[in-house]
C-alpha cells in the first residue's frame, strides 16, 4: 500500500511531536534525568544560560556495528531498485485510459546488462513495469522469465552501464549460521532505500510459495520486513546477498519480527537459468502426473500416481507402470512414494525431492505397486517446458 505524500508528512510530524512531548513508557521525566546537568545547574543560575552545544558526532565515536551497517548501506543501496507495477484504468466519465500504479516492491541488480531480480508475486499480473534506480531515474522493464514455485522473477531494463551496480553474492560454499547479522534494504510502504537490521533467526524453514508448492530451506530473520520489501536483498555483514526477502508471518500485515527470504543458493541457481533460457530448468523421470493430485485426493491416498510413461524414456526403461483403462474402470499402476530416501506424499514432495538435481543423475525411486513396494534406479532427464 502506498501512502500519499501529504498523509505521510502529517504522520511523520505527528510521530515527531509525540516523541518530543511525551517521555517513553517506563522512563523518567526529562527534567528529572540523571544523565546530564539540569538547566538550573548551569553557570549563572537557573535558566540564565543557553544549554551546552552538542558537538557533531564523529565517525570515530560510532561503535563497530554502526560503522558496519553504514558501510553495507552505502555499498549496496545503489544495487537496490524500486519496482512498480502499473495497469491501465479507464475513467468512467471521460472514457480516457490512464496508467496508474497497481502495486510495488523491491529488487536488486544482478549484472551490468540490466537484469533485475525480484519476487514473482511482485510482477504477477502486471500490464507494465517501471524500475527506479538509486539515482531516482526510472526505466520501463520487461519480464525475462519467472519461476513461481520459488517466487523468483527476472526483469530487464535498458540503462547506461555506468548507472548499474550489480549486487555481490555470498560464496555458495560458505554456510549461513543462526545468529549472524542480517541486513535488509528495500522499499517498505513505498519508502525507498530503507535499511533494517537483525540476525538470522532460523534456517531450513518451509513456507507455502506463490507457485503452489512449498519453498524449502528459507532463511528466517527478525530484520523488519514490511509490504514493499518483497524482492529486496537480505545481506550479511559484508554486504553480500544471502537471501531475497519474500514474505512475513504476521497477524496485522506488518512486521512481527518473523520474515522469510529465499536462500541465495536458490537464487544463484535459478536466475542464470532464467536469463539463459527464459525459464527455470526442471528435471523429471519421463512420466506424466497431475500436479493437482485429483486422483490421489479422490482415493485418499499418499504418493504420486503415474498417469503415463514416456516411450523410450528412463521411467519406461526402469519398468514403471502407468494407470490403465479397463472398461469403465481405471486401474492404478505404480504410485511414487519416495525419492532418494525422502518420503513423497504428494506433488509438492516429488517436486522438492527432485529440485536442484541435474540431468543424467540417477536416483532411487520407491513405488507402491499394489501390495508390493519396489525400489528402482532411474536416470533424470531435463523436462521440456515449452
C-alpha positions as CSV (number, residue, x, y, z in Angstrom):
1,X,0.0,0.0,0.0
2,X,1.4,3.4,-0.9
3,X,0.9,6.4,1.3
4,X,0.0,9.8,-0.2
5,X,2.8,12.4,0.4
6,X,0.6,14.7,2.4
7,X,-0.6,11.9,4.7
8,X,2.9,10.7,5.1
9,X,4.2,14.2,6.1
10,X,1.3,14.5,8.6
11,X,2.0,11.1,10.1
12,X,5.7,11.8,10.4
13,X,5.0,15.2,12.0
14,X,2.6,13.6,14.5
15,X,5.2,10.9,15.4
16,X,7.9,13.6,15.9
17,X,5.6,15.7,18.1
18,X,4.6,12.7,20.2
19,X,8.2,11.7,20.7
20,X,9.2,15.2,21.6
21,X,6.4,15.9,24.1
22,X,5.9,12.6,25.8
23,X,8.6,10.5,27.6
24,X,8.9,7.0,26.5
25,X,7.0,4.5,28.7
26,X,8.9,3.4,31.7
27,X,11.3,6.4,31.7
28,X,11.8,9.4,34.0
29,X,10.6,12.8,33.1
30,X,13.4,14.7,31.2
31,X,13.7,17.3,33.9
32,X,14.5,14.6,36.4
33,X,17.0,12.7,34.3
34,X,20.3,12.0,35.9
35,X,22.1,11.5,32.6
36,X,23.3,15.1,32.5
37,X,23.2,18.5,34.2
38,X,19.8,20.2,34.6
39,X,19.3,23.8,33.3
40,X,19.1,25.2,36.8
41,X,22.6,23.8,37.5
42,X,24.2,25.6,34.6
43,X,26.5,28.5,35.3
44,X,24.8,31.8,36.0
45,X,21.7,30.4,37.8
46,X,18.5,28.7,36.8
47,X,17.8,29.1,33.1
48,X,20.2,32.0,32.7
49,X,22.5,30.2,30.2
50,X,22.0,28.5,26.9
51,X,22.2,24.7,27.0
52,X,25.6,23.4,26.1
53,X,26.0,22.8,22.3
54,X,26.1,19.2,21.2
55,X,29.2,18.5,19.1
56,X,28.8,16.8,15.8
57,X,29.0,13.1,16.0
58,X,32.4,11.9,15.0
59,X,32.8,8.7,12.9
60,X,35.3,7.5,15.5
61,X,32.5,7.7,18.1
62,X,30.4,5.1,16.3
63,X,30.6,1.6,17.6
64,X,31.8,-1.1,15.2
65,X,28.3,-2.5,14.4
66,X,27.1,1.0,13.4
67,X,30.1,1.5,11.1
68,X,29.4,-1.8,9.6
69,X,25.7,-1.0,8.9
70,X,26.6,2.3,7.4
71,X,29.2,0.7,5.2
72,X,26.8,-2.0,4.0
73,X,24.1,0.5,3.2
74,X,26.5,2.9,1.3
75,X,27.9,0.0,-0.8
76,X,24.7,-1.9,-1.5
77,X,22.0,0.8,-1.8
78,X,23.0,1.6,-5.4
79,X,22.2,-2.1,-6.2
80,X,18.6,-2.0,-4.8
81,X,15.8,-0.8,-7.1
82,X,12.1,0.1,-6.7
83,X,9.7,-1.9,-8.9
84,X,6.3,-0.5,-9.6
85,X,3.5,-2.4,-11.4
86,X,1.2,-0.3,-13.5
87,X,-2.2,-1.0,-15.1
88,X,-4.5,0.8,-17.5
89,X,-7.6,2.2,-15.9
90,X,-10.5,3.8,-17.8
91,X,-12.1,6.9,-16.4
92,X,-15.8,6.3,-16.1
93,X,-16.8,9.8,-17.0
94,X,-14.3,10.8,-19.7
95,X,-13.6,7.4,-21.2
96,X,-9.8,8.1,-21.1
97,X,-7.4,5.3,-20.3
98,X,-4.7,6.2,-17.8
99,X,-1.8,4.2,-16.4
100,X,-1.9,4.1,-12.6
101,X,0.3,2.2,-10.0
102,X,-1.1,-1.1,-9.1
103,X,1.5,-2.4,-6.7
104,X,5.1,-2.1,-5.8
105,X,8.1,-4.0,-4.4
106,X,11.8,-4.1,-4.3
107,X,14.5,-5.8,-6.4
108,X,18.2,-5.8,-6.9
109,X,20.6,-5.5,-9.9
110,X,22.0,-8.9,-10.9
111,X,24.5,-7.8,-13.6
112,X,25.8,-4.9,-15.7
113,X,23.4,-6.0,-18.5
114,X,20.4,-4.6,-16.6
115,X,18.9,-7.8,-15.3
116,X,17.0,-7.3,-12.1
117,X,15.8,-10.0,-9.6
118,X,12.6,-9.6,-7.7
119,X,9.7,-11.8,-6.4
120,X,7.3,-13.4,-8.8
121,X,4.4,-12.1,-6.8
122,X,5.6,-8.5,-7.2
123,X,5.2,-8.7,-11.0
124,X,2.4,-11.3,-11.3
125,X,-0.4,-9.9,-13.5
126,X,1.4,-6.8,-14.4
127,X,0.5,-5.0,-17.6
128,X,3.6,-2.9,-17.4
129,X,6.5,-2.4,-15.1
130,X,8.7,0.5,-14.2
131,X,12.0,0.3,-12.3
132,X,13.5,3.2,-10.3
133,X,17.2,3.2,-9.7
134,X,19.2,4.7,-6.8
135,X,19.7,7.9,-8.8
136,X,15.9,8.2,-9.0
137,X,15.8,7.7,-12.7
138,X,13.1,5.4,-14.0
139,X,13.1,2.8,-16.8
140,X,10.5,0.6,-18.3
141,X,11.1,-3.1,-17.5
142,X,10.3,-6.3,-19.4
143,X,9.9,-9.7,-17.8
144,X,12.7,-12.1,-18.9
145,X,11.2,-15.1,-17.1
146,X,9.7,-16.3,-13.8
147,X,9.8,-19.3,-11.5
148,X,6.6,-19.1,-9.4
149,X,7.5,-22.2,-7.4
150,X,10.5,-20.3,-6.0
151,X,8.8,-16.9,-6.1
152,X,11.5,-15.6,-8.4
153,X,11.2,-13.2,-11.4
154,X,13.9,-11.7,-13.6
155,X,13.4,-8.3,-15.3
156,X,15.4,-6.4,-17.8
157,X,15.9,-2.7,-18.2
158,X,17.9,-0.7,-20.8
159,X,20.0,1.7,-18.8
160,X,23.6,3.0,-19.1
161,X,26.1,0.6,-17.8
162,X,27.7,3.3,-15.6
163,X,24.4,3.6,-13.6
164,X,24.2,-0.2,-12.9
165,X,25.9,-1.6,-9.7
166,X,25.4,-5.4,-9.6
167,X,25.0,-7.0,-6.2
168,X,27.6,-9.3,-4.8
169,X,26.6,-12.8,-3.9
170,X,28.0,-14.6,-0.8
171,X,30.2,-17.6,-1.5
172,X,28.0,-20.6,-2.2
173,X,30.2,-22.9,-0.2
174,X,30.1,-20.8,3.0
175,X,27.1,-22.0,5.2
176,X,24.9,-19.5,6.9
177,X,24.7,-19.6,10.7
178,X,21.8,-18.8,13.1
179,X,22.7,-15.6,14.9
180,X,24.8,-14.0,12.2
181,X,23.9,-10.4,11.3
182,X,21.3,-9.9,8.6
183,X,20.7,-6.6,6.8
184,X,17.6,-5.9,4.7
185,X,17.3,-3.0,2.2
186,X,14.1,-2.3,0.4
187,X,11.1,0.0,-0.1
188,X,8.6,-0.7,2.6
189,X,5.3,1.1,2.1
190,X,6.9,2.9,-0.9
191,X,9.6,4.5,1.2
192,X,12.6,3.8,-1.0
193,X,16.0,2.5,0.2
194,X,15.1,1.8,3.8
195,X,17.6,-0.3,5.9
196,X,16.7,-2.6,8.8
197,X,19.0,-4.9,10.7
198,X,18.7,-8.1,12.7
199,X,20.0,-11.6,12.7
200,X,19.3,-14.9,11.0
201,X,16.8,-16.4,13.4
202,X,16.5,-19.8,11.8
203,X,17.4,-21.8,8.8
204,X,15.6,-24.5,6.8
205,X,12.1,-23.1,7.1
206,X,9.3,-24.3,4.9
207,X,6.6,-21.9,3.7
208,X,3.9,-22.0,1.1
209,X,5.0,-20.3,-2.0
210,X,3.1,-18.4,-4.7
211,X,3.6,-21.2,-7.2
212,X,1.5,-23.8,-5.3
213,X,4.4,-25.8,-3.8
214,X,6.4,-25.4,-0.6
215,X,9.5,-23.3,-0.7
216,X,12.1,-25.1,1.4
217,X,15.3,-24.0,3.1
218,X,14.0,-20.5,3.6
219,X,16.0,-18.1,5.8
220,X,14.2,-16.7,8.8
221,X,15.2,-13.3,10.1
222,X,14.0,-10.7,12.6
223,X,15.2,-7.8,10.5
224,X,12.0,-5.8,9.9
225,X,10.3,-6.7,6.6
226,X,7.1,-5.0,5.6
227,X,4.9,-4.7,2.5
228,X,7.1,-3.3,-0.2
229,X,10.2,-5.1,1.0
230,X,9.4,-8.1,-1.2
231,X,12.1,-8.8,-3.7
232,X,14.7,-6.8,-1.9
233,X,18.1,-8.3,-0.7
234,X,18.9,-9.8,2.6
235,X,22.6,-9.2,3.2
236,X,25.4,-10.4,5.5
237,X,27.8,-8.1,7.4
238,X,30.0,-7.9,4.3
239,X,27.1,-6.6,2.2
240,X,26.8,-9.9,0.2
241,X,23.5,-11.4,-0.8
242,X,22.3,-14.2,1.4
243,X,18.6,-14.2,0.5
244,X,15.7,-12.4,-1.2
245,X,13.1,-11.1,1.2
246,X,9.8,-12.7,0.3
247,X,7.2,-12.9,3.0
248,X,6.4,-12.3,6.7
249,X,4.5,-14.1,9.3
250,X,2.1,-11.5,10.8
251,X,-1.4,-11.2,12.1
252,X,-1.5,-7.5,11.4
253,X,0.1,-7.4,8.0
254,X,3.1,-5.6,9.3
255,X,6.5,-6.8,10.6
256,X,6.2,-9.0,13.7
257,X,9.9,-9.9,13.7
258,X,9.4,-13.1,11.6
259,X,10.4,-12.7,8.0
260,X,11.4,-15.2,5.4
261,X,13.9,-14.9,2.5
262,X,14.5,-17.3,-0.5
263,X,18.1,-18.6,0.2
264,X,20.8,-17.1,-2.0
265,X,21.9,-20.6,-3.2
266,X,18.4,-21.0,-4.8
267,X,18.6,-17.5,-6.3
268,X,22.1,-18.1,-7.7
269,X,21.0,-21.4,-9.3
270,X,17.7,-20.3,-10.8
271,X,18.4,-16.7,-12.0
272,X,21.2,-17.7,-14.6
273,X,18.9,-20.4,-16.0
274,X,16.1,-17.8,-16.5
275,X,18.5,-15.4,-18.1
276,X,19.8,-18.1,-20.4
277,X,16.5,-19.8,-21.5
278,X,13.7,-17.7,-20.1
279,X,12.7,-20.4,-17.6
280,X,14.0,-22.4,-14.8
281,X,15.3,-25.9,-15.6
282,X,13.5,-28.8,-14.1
283,X,14.4,-32.5,-14.2
284,X,11.9,-35.4,-14.2
285,X,11.6,-39.1,-14.6
286,X,10.0,-39.3,-18.0
287,X,6.4,-39.6,-16.7
288,X,3.2,-37.6,-16.7
289,X,1.4,-36.8,-13.4
290,X,-1.3,-34.5,-12.2
291,X,0.1,-31.6,-10.0
292,X,-3.4,-31.0,-8.7
293,X,-3.4,-34.6,-7.3
294,X,-7.1,-35.1,-8.1
295,X,-6.9,-38.9,-8.3
296,X,-4.9,-39.1,-5.1
297,X,-7.3,-36.9,-3.2
298,X,-10.3,-38.8,-4.5
299,X,-8.9,-42.1,-3.4
300,X,-7.4,-40.6,-0.2
301,X,-4.0,-42.0,-0.9
302,X,-0.5,-40.7,-0.3
303,X,2.1,-40.5,-3.1
304,X,2.0,-39.5,-6.8
305,X,0.1,-41.6,-9.3
306,X,1.8,-42.2,-12.6
307,X,-0.6,-41.3,-15.3
308,X,1.7,-42.0,-18.3
309,X,5.1,-43.2,-19.1
310,X,7.2,-41.6,-22.0
311,X,8.0,-44.2,-24.6
312,X,11.7,-44.9,-24.5
313,X,12.2,-42.7,-21.5
314,X,14.0,-43.5,-18.3
315,X,10.8,-44.5,-16.5
316,X,9.9,-46.9,-19.3
317,X,13.3,-48.4,-19.2
318,X,13.0,-48.9,-15.5
319,X,9.7,-50.6,-15.9
320,X,7.4,-48.1,-14.2
321,X,3.7,-48.8,-14.9
322,X,1.0,-46.1,-15.5
323,X,-2.7,-46.2,-14.8
324,X,-4.7,-48.5,-17.2
325,X,-8.2,-48.1,-18.6
326,X,-10.1,-51.4,-18.0
327,X,-13.6,-51.0,-19.4
328,X,-15.3,-48.3,-17.4
329,X,-12.7,-48.5,-14.6
330,X,-9.2,-47.2,-14.1
331,X,-6.6,-49.5,-12.6
332,X,-3.9,-47.8,-10.7
333,X,-0.4,-48.7,-11.7
334,X,2.7,-47.5,-9.8
335,X,2.5,-44.8,-7.2
336,X,5.7,-42.9,-6.3
337,X,6.1,-42.8,-2.5
338,X,9.8,-41.9,-2.2
339,X,12.8,-40.5,-4.0
340,X,16.4,-40.8,-2.8
341,X,15.3,-41.8,0.7
342,X,12.8,-38.9,1.0
343,X,9.2,-39.6,1.6
344,X,6.9,-38.4,-1.2
345,X,3.3,-37.8,-0.1
346,X,2.2,-35.6,-2.9
347,X,3.3,-33.5,-5.9
348,X,4.9,-31.0,-3.5
349,X,7.1,-33.8,-2.1
350,X,8.1,-35.1,-5.5
351,X,9.0,-31.6,-6.8
352,X,11.2,-30.8,-3.9
353,X,12.8,-34.2,-3.9
354,X,14.0,-33.6,-7.5
355,X,14.6,-29.9,-7.1
356,X,18.3,-28.9,-7.6
357,X,19.3,-32.2,-9.2
358,X,20.9,-32.4,-12.6
359,X,20.0,-34.2,-15.9
360,X,21.8,-37.6,-16.1
361,X,21.9,-38.0,-12.3
362,X,20.5,-41.3,-11.1
363,X,18.2,-41.6,-8.1
364,X,16.5,-44.4,-6.3
365,X,12.7,-44.1,-6.7
366,X,10.4,-46.1,-4.4
367,X,7.0,-47.1,-5.9
368,X,4.0,-48.8,-4.5
369,X,2.7,-51.5,-6.9
370,X,-0.4,-53.0,-5.4
371,X,0.7,-54.5,-2.1
372,X,4.3,-54.7,-3.2
373,X,6.9,-51.9,-2.7
374,X,9.7,-51.6,-5.1
375,X,12.9,-49.5,-5.3
376,X,14.1,-48.7,-8.8
377,X,17.1,-46.7,-10.1
378,X,16.1,-44.1,-12.7
379,X,18.1,-41.5,-14.6
380,X,16.8,-38.0,-14.5
381,X,16.1,-36.1,-17.7
382,X,15.5,-32.4,-18.4
383,X,11.9,-31.6,-18.9
384,X,10.6,-29.8,-21.9
385,X,8.5,-27.0,-20.6
386,X,7.9,-25.3,-23.9
